[in-house]
């Protein structure tokens, strides 16, 4: 687990209010890179709130507590950010399959 805070004098300082909206490619974004995912800090101290990205797509939010990680889709206290990100990713994939099947079924009725 690697924390990266990148500061470049070519870019002006970013207020904490604006940090919420920083994409993972912005030089002032505070990134936490884990295998297959990028977490971008957006706000908070306890819990710290991160936006989770897979490739260029945002999956949702992850929360870093003092003793564990969590996401917005289950009530599991994950020991590592990777397991919280994987659970969030799997939920979003399942939701996409259900949404697609529902759309196809509704389309077949119409």
Helices and strands as residue ranges (DSSP letters): E 2-5, H 16-19, E 30-34, E 37-43, E 48-54, E 57-64, E 69-71, H 81-109
